[in-house]
Amino acid sequence: ILNVEQSPQSLHVQEGDSTNFTCSFPSSNFYALHWYRWETAKSPEALFVMTLNGDEKKKGRISATLNTKEGYSYLYIKGSQPEDSATYLCAFREAAGNKLTFGGGTRVLVKP
Amino acid sequence: EAQVTQNPRYLITVTGKKLTVTCSQNMNHEYMSWYRQDPGLGLRQIYYSMNVEVTDKGDVPEGYKVSRKEKRNFPLILESPSPNQTSLYFCASSLFGEGYNEQFFGPGTRLTVL
C-alpha cells in the first residue's frame, strides 16, 4: 500500500486569512495527483488533476502546485471564506497502475 | 443530469446476511471504483473496474466482491458482512485512457453491520 500523507490533519483559519497545506506522495513512478474537496454530508468533488512537475492549477481562490521529484503538492486557499470549510483530499496514481491512493485529508474550518 | 447514484443510502444489517450496494453512472465512464471511508483512515479503494468484465483489487478487497456486467453498473457485494465492514462507502466513476481524469463520486452509503 502506497504512503500518501496529508498535513496537517486539521486547521482553523480566520475568515480572510490565507492558508496552505501539504500532500506527500512517493517520488517514484508518478502518474497523476488529484485534489478533491469534501464538504460534510456531501460527496467529494474534484478540484484539480495534476500531471507535470512544476504544474500550477487555480480555481477561484484555490490553487495548487506540484513537485513530483520530491513528492509533494501544496494546496493554497487565498482569503479564506466560511464556505471553504471542508476536508481536502489528495489522491496519488502511480505509473503502470490503475489504483488511486488517497491521503487522510486536511480538515479546514474557517471561522467568521 | 450527469451523476453517480448509489442504493441504498443507509443500511443497518446483521452479521452474515448477504447484501448488495448498487452503483450506477450515466456518463458512459469506463472506470468505476468502490471506496470505504473510516475515521482517521481516509478513503481506501476496495475494487475498481476499467471496463465491462474487467475488475481488479484495490487496497482493501477482503470480504467484498464486485461485478461489471454492464458499463453503467458496478455493484458491491458483501457475501457475509461482519461488524468491521461498518463504514461509509462511496462509488466513483471516471473516463479512462489517459488516466488523468477526475473521479465523480456517488452520494455515499452508510452501512452498519451489527
Interface residues (C-beta under 8 A of the other chain):
Chain A: I1 Y31 A32 H34 Y36 K42 S43 P44 E45 A46 V49 T51 L89 A91 R93 N98 K99 L100 T101 F102 G103 G104 G105
Chain B: Y31 S33 Y35 G40 L41 G42 L43 R44 Q45 Y48 M50 D56 G58 D59 F90 G99 Y100 N101 E102 Q103 F104 F105 G106 P107 G108
